[in-house]
């Protein structure tokens, strides 16, 4: 009887030790995993902000490489939707996109960390060169360098616009929306936000007409 009691005590002690160990590891490892995840958000968007020039549209290739292909945080269609929504919301496109991606991955904290990541390089670089830029901006070599950067940025933006066009303009309805928006943007001074909202409204109307035609 005594041996059986000792055996039961050992099993209870072992079970209690296991539970304590598991609880300790759970409370220790889980915060580390979460911290690593948020650090990955920050560093990824920091790289995007650091190595991309020209703003939101020029960032699209880098965002696709890092966010879609490398980390699989979102899909290409979702990124295109984020870009479309970012046009309708205040702020810089790249910042809005990083906020959207971070939010849909890890809520408000994910959005905050991702946003801080993408704006940090600009803050650091501008703070570092703002004081000395005026002293060198008139130099010929600086002017030539900026001209070359503008050309590269134009190419990156053109590539992104072509990709957005191929993904967005897919039928007669979207072609009509594209044509109307292009004419208004080129021939008038209508605010961009109104053009975007109007295009969205036309998209809803056309989708309703297509659904109605399919039912009939």
N, C-alpha and C positions, 0 to 999 in steps of 0.2 A: 504493500500500500504506500509505504514511504517512497519507494522508487517511482511509483506511478505519479505521486504528488510532485516529486521533484521534476519528472519529465514534463508534467503539465505546466509547472512554473517556468521551465526553460522555454517551452513553446510560447507561453504568454509573453515572456521577456523578449524572445526573438521577434514575435509579431509586433510588440510595442516598439522595439528598436527599428524594425523595418518601416513602421508608420512614421516614426519621428524622422528617420533619414529621408524618406520620400517627401515629407512635408518640408523639411529643410531645403532639399534640392529644388523642390517646386517653387518655394519662395525666393530662392537664390538665383536659379537659372532663368526663370520666366522674365524677371526685370532685365537681365542681361540680354536675352533674346530680343525683347522689345527695344532696348537701347540700341542694339546692333541694327535693327530694322530702321529706326528713325535716323540713325547715323548714315545708313545707306541712302535713305531719301535725300538727306542734306548733301552728301558728297556727290551723288549723281546729278542733282540739279545745280550744284556748284560747278561741276565740270561743264555742264551745258551752258551756264552763264559765262564761264571763263573763256571757253574756246569758240564761242559763236559771236560773230559781229553782225550788226545790221538789224537787230530787233527780232520780233516774233516770227515773221515769215522766213527769215534767214535761219532761224533756229529749228525749223521743221525737220531737216535731214538729221540733225544731231538728236532731236527728241525721238525720232523714229528709231535711230540706232540704239540709244540708251534705254528708253522707256518701253519700246515695243519689242525690239529684237533681243536685247540683252536681259532685261529684267521681266519682261512679259507682264507688266503692270496694267496694260491696256491694249486695245487693238487699234489698227489704223483708222477704221471707221469712227471709233470713239474719239480719237484725237482730232479728226476732221470736225466732229460735232463740237468738241471743246473749242476749236478755233472759231467756229460759227457763233457759239454762245459768247465767246470772249469779245467778239465784235460788238455785241449788244450791251456789254457791261462796262462800267468805268474802269480805267486803268490800262496798263500795258498788256498786250496780248500774251506775251511769254509768261508774265507773272500770273495772269488769270489761268492759263493752261496748267501751270505747275500747281496752282491752288486746287483746281478741279481734280487733277490726277491724285494729289496727296489726300484730298478729302475722300474720294471714292476708295482709296486704299485703306486709310486709317482714321477717317473722321477729321474733326477739327484740328487735332494735334498734328496729324499727317499733313494737312493743308498748310498749317503754320510753318512746319519744319521745311517742307518743300519750297514754300515761298521765300523763306529766309535763305535757303540754299541758292536759289536762282538770282537773288538780288545782291548777295554778299560780294561777288566779284566786282560788280559795277561800283558798289560803295567803296570797296578797298582801292580799286584802281583810280577812280576819280579823286578820292581823297589824297592819293599819293601824287598824282600828276597835276592836279588843279593849280597848285601854287607855282609850278614851273612851266606849264604849257604856254602861257602868254609870252614867256621869254624865248621860246623856240618855234612858235607857230608861224612866224614869218620866214623861217629858214627855207631855202629851196628844197632841201632834202626832205624836210617834214611835209611840205606841200605835195611833193611827188609821191611820198609814201601814202598820204591820205587819199590822193587821187587813185592810186592802185587799190587801196582798200575799198573805195567806193565802187570800183569796177567789180571786184570780187563779190561784194555784197549784192550788187545788182544781179549778178549771175545766180547767186544762191536764192535770192528772192524770186527770180524768174522761174527757176526750177521748181520751187515750192508752189508758185502760182499755177504752173502747168499741171502739177500733180493734183492740186485742189480742183482744177478745171476738169480733169479726166474723171475724178471721183464724183464730182457734183453734177456736171452737165452730161446726162445719160439718156435723155429722151427729148421729145418735142416740147414738153412742158417746162423742163429745166432750161432748155435752150431759149424759150421765150422769156423766162425770168432773167436769164443771163443777159440777153439782148436789151431788155428794158432797163435793167440796172446799169448796164454799161453806158447806154445813151444818156441816162439821167446823170450819172457820175461825171461824164465827160462834158456834157453840154450845159450843165446847170451847177448852181452852188448849194444844192440840197445837202443838208448835213448827212454824214455817213450813217449815223444811227438810224435815221429815217429810212434810208435806202435799205439797210439790213432788215429793219422791222417790216417794211413793205414787202421785201422779197420773201420773208418768212410767212407773211399773210397770204401772198400769192401761192406759196407752196402748199399751205393748208387748203386753200380753195381748189387748187388743181388736184390734190389728193382726194378731196371729196368728190370732185367731178369724175375722176378715174374710178373710184369705188362705186359711184352711182351707175356709171356706164357698164361696169363689170356685172352688177346685179341685174341690169336690164338686158 
